[in-house]
Amino acid sequence: MPPPRISRVFGAVNIGSFRISAMVAGLSETGEMLVLGSGHRAAQGIKRGYVTDMAAATFAVRDAVERAEKMANTSVSSVWIGTSGAGLASSVAQVEVDIGGRRIEADDIDHLLISARDVIQPDGRMVLHAQPAHYTLDGADGVADPKGLHAERLGVDIHVMLADGAPIRNITEAVQNAHLDVEGVVGSPIAAGYACLSSEERELGVALVEFGGEVTNVSVYAAGMLLGLVTIPLGSGDITDAVASAFGIRRFQAERLKCVHGSAIASPSDHREMIPVNAPGEETGGPAARHADDKNRVPRAELVSAITTQLAAWTEEVGRALKRLGFSGQRGQLVVLTGGGAELAGLPDYVQAALGKPVRIGRPQHLKGLAEAHATPGFTTLAGLVLYAAADPVDIRAVGHNYQPIVRYKGLRLAGRLYQAMREYF
């Protein structure tokens, strides 16, 4: 059976603090999204989502994209960018217009969205997204497409994603310096939501916790849209630093210990299990870790203790963010963990016990051809970027550039308009 024909190709780059990843995906003629290639490399010139070294960041972006292009056996000239830093903030704006009980036409919807621009208050910040989440008819919400329906009043809820302008311009420039055009910059909570949340979860209410390398974004979805966002300047890298400090070892050694032997849940055998600080093949002549034996091994119990001590502070901040966002009661139940930090063993059970809410891990969904190594929580935002691009959501800032209101002239106004037209053209 021949492979499906690709009608459109999308490129995506996710700018993380620890990793820059890229993806080339194609939309088939049947509407199925296929991953053609993906790649990643260690981040350079990025700190907590901010560009700190333009040349290093540009090199890392170009390298990640070239790896994805090599796997896909095709190139891309433009990409969508995902970011979790840059001071992301979220809000919902509401606007209504009178319809008068008649049938709603496409021009009415355009007029409503154009009117919604006036209610956006960026307060000096950059607007990344300004998208209609759903419409209301005479106060009844949950309307996906009001065209053809009758109503006295037509309303819309607009989701607005804001960011600090200068960091976004730096990220954009780093990608452009890599000889790539930028289709748009997407906040990671939006992209990750596309990749790992079902439409039913977004409707009933769900909290999405992106546990990144240096930043954690806590966002709440309900009624089908993102309602709020809180950014916490803590990430899995802080756990790595805590392990490095506890044993007096280098960061790369602490990262390996955390990923290979670490866990968020202690077990009775941890005190008896000794784990090597050095990886197989590494020289053993270096300085020994603190509390290590003569073979430079440390008790697994101490590793788990260092991890859970830092996790306690992290979950406390997540709990405060959820409370601030009003995520409680019957509509505040499921918590979805995603991001590279969510790959820590035992984390769902730990967070569920700490928050008192059901927790699951969010992984990329609905993507055929995604490499197994990239079908993990750490690549959820990257996968969501191509799904977001394919969905092509409406942005109210792009509506109505060619919109011209229809004005009907009568009586003297009609005569005056005809006289004015005669003078203009003759």
C-alpha positions in Angstrom: 0.0 0.0 0.0 1.6 3.3 -1.0 2.1 5.9 1.7 -0.4 8.7 2.0 0.3 11.8 0.0 1.3 14.9 2.0 -0.7 18.0 1.3 1.0 20.4 3.7 4.2 20.4 5.7 4.7 22.0 9.1 7.8 22.9 11.0 8.0 23.4 14.8 10.7 24.4 17.3 10.2 24.2 21.0 12.6 26.5 22.9 13.3 24.9 26.3 15.8 25.7 29.0 17.5 22.3 28.9 16.5 21.1 25.4 15.7 22.6 22.0 13.6 20.2 19.9 12.3 20.4 16.4 9.8 18.5 14.3 8.8 18.3 10.7 5.2 16.9 10.2 2.9 16.6 7.2 -0.8 16.6 6.9 -2.1 13.9 4.6 -4.9 14.3 2.0 -7.1 12.4 4.4 -6.5 14.9 7.2 -4.1 12.6 9.3 -1.0 14.2 10.8 2.2 12.3 10.1 5.5 13.0 11.8 8.2 13.0 9.1 11.1 13.7 11.4 12.1 15.0 14.8 15.3 15.9 16.6 16.6 17.6 19.6 19.8 18.8 21.2 20.9 20.4 24.5 19.9 24.0 24.8 22.5 26.7 24.6 22.0 30.4 25.3 18.7 29.9 27.0 17.9 30.5 30.7 14.4 29.9 32.1 12.9 30.4 28.7 14.9 33.6 28.0 17.6 34.1 25.4 20.9 34.9 27.2 23.3 34.3 24.3 21.9 35.0 20.8 24.7 33.2 18.8 24.5 30.1 21.0 20.7 29.9 20.8 20.7 30.4 17.0 23.2 27.6 16.6 21.2 25.2 18.8 18.0 26.0 16.9 19.7 25.4 13.5 21.2 22.1 14.7 17.9 20.8 16.1 16.0 21.7 12.9 18.7 20.1 10.7 18.4 16.9 12.6 14.7 16.8 12.1 15.1 17.7 8.4 17.6 14.9 7.9 15.2 12.3 9.4 12.3 13.7 7.4 14.4 13.9 4.2 12.9 17.3 3.5 13.5 20.9 4.5 11.3 23.6 6.0 11.5 27.3 5.5 9.2 28.4 8.3 8.4 27.1 11.8 6.0 27.6 14.7 7.8 28.4 18.0 6.8 27.2 21.4 7.9 29.0 24.6 7.3 28.4 28.2 9.1 31.5 29.6 8.9 35.2 28.6 6.4 36.0 31.4 3.4 34.2 30.0 0.0 35.3 31.2 -3.6 34.4 30.3 -6.9 36.1 30.5 -10.5 35.8 29.1 -12.3 38.7 27.6 -16.1 38.8 26.8 -18.1 40.9 24.4 -21.7 40.9 23.1 -23.5 42.6 20.3 -27.2 43.0 19.5 -28.6 40.8 16.7 -32.3 41.6 17.1 -33.7 38.1 16.8 -32.7 37.6 13.2 -30.5 34.8 11.7 -26.8 35.2 12.4 -24.7 35.7 9.2 -20.9 35.4 8.7 -20.7 39.2 8.7 -22.3 39.3 12.1 -19.6 37.0 13.5 -16.8 39.1 11.8 -18.3 42.3 13.3 -18.4 40.6 16.8 -14.7 39.5 16.5 -13.7 43.0 15.3 -15.5 44.6 18.2 -13.7 42.2 20.6 -10.4 43.8 19.7 -11.3 46.8 21.8 -11.7 44.8 25.0 -8.2 43.4 24.9 -6.0 45.2 27.4 -2.4 44.1 27.0 -1.1 46.7 29.4 2.1 47.2 27.4 2.7 43.5 26.8 2.7 41.5 23.6 -0.4 39.6 22.6 0.5 36.0 21.4 -3.0 34.7 20.8 -6.4 36.3 20.8 -8.8 33.5 19.9 -12.5 33.0 20.2 -13.0 30.0 22.6 -16.8 29.7 22.2 -19.9 31.8 21.5 -23.0 32.6 23.5 -26.5 33.1 22.3 -28.7 35.1 24.7 -26.5 34.0 27.5 -26.4 30.3 26.6 -22.8 29.3 26.2 -21.0 26.4 24.6 -21.9 27.3 21.0 -19.1 26.3 18.6 -20.5 28.0 15.4 -23.5 30.4 15.7 -23.8 30.9 11.9 -27.4 30.2 10.8 -28.9 30.4 14.3 -31.3 33.1 15.6 -30.6 35.2 18.7 -31.3 38.5 20.3 -27.7 38.9 21.5 -24.5 37.2 20.2 -21.5 37.0 22.5 -18.0 35.5 22.4 -15.4 34.6 25.0 -11.9 35.5 23.7 -8.9 33.8 25.2 -5.9 36.1 25.3 -2.3 34.9 25.8 0.2 37.6 26.8 3.9 37.7 27.1 6.8 40.2 27.7 7.7 41.7 24.3 11.5 41.8 24.5 12.0 38.1 25.3 9.6 37.1 22.5 11.5 39.3 20.1 14.8 37.7 21.2 13.4 34.2 20.7 12.0 35.2 17.3 15.3 36.7 16.2 17.3 33.6 17.3 15.1 31.5 15.0 15.2 34.0 12.1 19.0 34.1 12.4 18.9 30.3 11.7 17.5 31.2 8.3 13.9 30.3 9.2 10.7 32.3 8.9 8.5 32.5 12.0 4.8 31.6 11.5 4.0 32.5 15.1 5.0 32.1 18.7 2.7 29.8 20.7 2.5 29.7 24.5 3.4 26.2 25.7 0.2 25.7 27.7 -1.8 26.1 24.5 0.4 23.7 22.5 0.6 21.1 25.2 -3.2 21.2 25.6 -3.6 20.3 21.9 -1.3 17.3 22.3 -2.3 15.7 25.6 -5.8 16.8 26.6 -9.0 15.4 25.3 -11.9 17.7 24.3 -13.9 16.2 27.1 -11.2 17.0 29.7 -11.0 20.6 28.5 -14.8 20.8 28.8 -15.2 19.2 32.3 -12.2 21.0 33.8 -8.6 19.9 34.1 -5.3 21.4 35.4 -2.3 21.0 33.1 1.0 21.2 35.0 4.1 21.5 32.6 7.1 20.4 34.7 9.9 21.9 32.6 13.6 22.1 33.2 13.6 25.5 34.9 10.0 26.7 34.7 6.6 25.1 35.6 3.5 26.4 34.0 0.2 25.6 35.8 -2.9 26.2 33.6 -6.5 25.5 34.1 -9.0 24.5 31.3 -12.8 24.5 31.7 -15.7 25.0 29.3 -13.4 24.1 26.5 -10.9 26.9 26.9 -7.8 27.9 29.0 -9.1 30.1 31.8 -5.9 31.0 33.7 -2.2 30.5 34.0 0.4 30.8 36.7 4.2 30.4 36.1 6.4 29.0 38.8 10.2 29.7 38.5 11.0 26.1 39.6 11.7 23.0 37.4 13.3 19.6 37.3 16.7 21.3 37.0 16.3 22.5 40.6 16.0 18.8 41.7 19.2 18.1 39.8 20.9 20.9 41.6 19.6 19.6 45.0 21.1 16.1 44.2 24.4 17.7 43.1 24.6 19.7 46.3 23.6 16.8 48.5 26.5 14.5 47.2 29.0 17.2 46.2 29.0 16.0 42.6 28.8 17.6 39.1 25.5 18.4 37.5 25.7 15.8 34.7 26.4 13.1 37.3 23.4 14.3 39.4 21.2 14.4 36.3 22.1 10.8 35.5 21.5 9.6 39.1 18.1 11.3 39.1 17.0 9.9 35.7 18.4 6.4 36.1 18.0 5.7 39.8 15.8 8.5 41.1 12.2 8.2 42.3 9.6 10.3 44.0 8.5 7.3 46.1 10.7 5.7 48.8 10.8 1.9 49.2 12.0 -0.2 52.2 15.0 -1.5 50.2 16.4 1.9 49.5 18.7 1.9 52.6 20.3 -1.4 51.4 20.8 -0.4 47.8 24.0 1.3 46.8 24.1 3.0 43.4 27.2 4.1 41.5 27.8 7.8 41.0 29.9 7.2 37.9 28.4 5.8 34.7 29.8 2.5 33.2 33.1 3.2 31.5 33.7 6.5 33.3 37.0 6.9 35.1 36.8 6.2 38.8 39.8 8.2 39.8 37.9 11.5 40.5 36.8 12.8 43.8 34.4 10.6 45.7 30.8 11.7 46.3 29.8 12.7 49.8 28.7 9.7 51.9 30.0 7.3 49.2 31.7 4.0 49.9 35.1 2.9 48.6 33.5 2.2 45.2 32.0 5.6 45.0 28.5 4.4 45.5 25.8 6.2 47.5 22.7 4.9 49.3 19.6 5.1 47.1 17.7 6.3 50.2 19.7 9.5 50.3 19.1 10.2 46.6 15.4 9.7 47.1 15.5 12.0 50.1 17.2 14.8 48.2 14.6 14.4 45.4 11.5 14.4 47.6 12.8 17.3 49.7 12.9 19.5 46.6 9.6 18.0 45.3 7.9 19.0 48.5 8.6 22.7 47.9 7.6 22.3 44.2 4.2 20.6 45.0 3.5 23.3 47.6 3.9 26.0 44.9 1.8 24.0 42.5 -1.0 23.7 45.1 -0.9 27.4 45.7 -1.1 28.1 42.0 -4.2 25.8 41.7 -5.8 27.5 44.6 -5.1 30.9 43.1 -6.7 29.7 39.8 -9.8 28.5 41.6 -9.2 24.8 40.7 -11.3 23.2 43.5 -14.6 21.6 44.1 -16.4 19.3 41.6 -15.0 21.1 38.6 -11.4 20.9 39.9 -10.4 17.3 39.9 -8.0 15.8 37.3 -4.4 17.1 37.2 -2.3 16.2 34.1 1.5 16.3 34.4 3.6 16.8 31.4 7.0 18.2 30.4 10.4 16.6 30.9 10.2 16.7 34.7 7.1 14.5 34.5 9.2 11.5 33.5 10.6 11.1 37.0 9.6 7.6 38.4 6.8 7.7 40.9 5.9 11.3 40.4 2.1 10.8 39.7 1.6 8.9 42.9 3.6 11.6 44.9 1.7 14.5 43.4 -1.7 12.7 43.9 -0.9 12.2 47.6 0.3 15.8 48.0 -2.6 17.5 46.2 -5.4 15.1 47.0 -6.5 14.9 43.3 -6.3 12.3 40.6 -3.2 12.7 38.5 -2.1 11.2 35.2 0.9 11.7 32.9 0.2 13.6 29.6 2.0 12.3 26.5 1.7 13.3 22.8 -1.4 11.8 21.2 -2.9 11.6 17.7 0.5 11.7 15.9 1.4 8.8 13.6 5.1 8.2 13.0 6.4 9.9 16.2 9.6 8.2 17.3 9.3 6.2 20.5 12.0 8.3 22.1 9.9 11.4 21.4 6.5 10.0 22.5 7.2 11.1 26.0 6.0 14.0 28.2 9.1 16.0 27.4 8.0 16.4 23.8 4.3 17.2 24.4 4.7 20.9 23.6 6.6 20.1 20.4 3.9 17.7 19.2 1.2 20.2 20.1 2.8 22.9 17.9 2.2 21.0 14.7 -1.4 20.1 15.8 -2.0 23.7 16.6 -0.6 24.8 13.2 -2.8 22.2 11.4 -5.9 23.3 13.4 -5.3 26.9 12.1 -7.3 28.6 15.0 -8.9 31.9 14.3 -7.1 35.0 15.7 -9.3 38.0 16.0 -6.4 40.3 15.0 -6.5 38.7 11.6 -10.2 39.0 11.1 -11.7 41.8 9.0 -8.6 43.3 7.3 -10.7 43.5 4.2 -13.9 43.9 6.2 -16.1 46.8 5.1 -19.4 47.5 6.8 -22.5 47.7 4.6 -24.1 51.1 4.9 -27.5 51.7 3.4 -28.3 55.3 2.4 -31.8 56.7 2.2 -33.4 60.1 1.2 -31.1 63.1 1.4 -28.2 61.0 2.5 -28.5 58.9 -0.7 -28.6 62.1 -2.8 -25.6 63.5 -1.0 -23.6 60.2 -1.4 -24.4 60.3 -5.2 -23.3 63.9 -5.5 -20.0 63.1 -3.6 -19.3 60.1 -5.9 -19.9 62.3 -9.0 -17.4 64.9 -7.8 -14.8 62.2 -6.9 -14.9 60.3 -10.2 -15.9 63.0 -12.8 
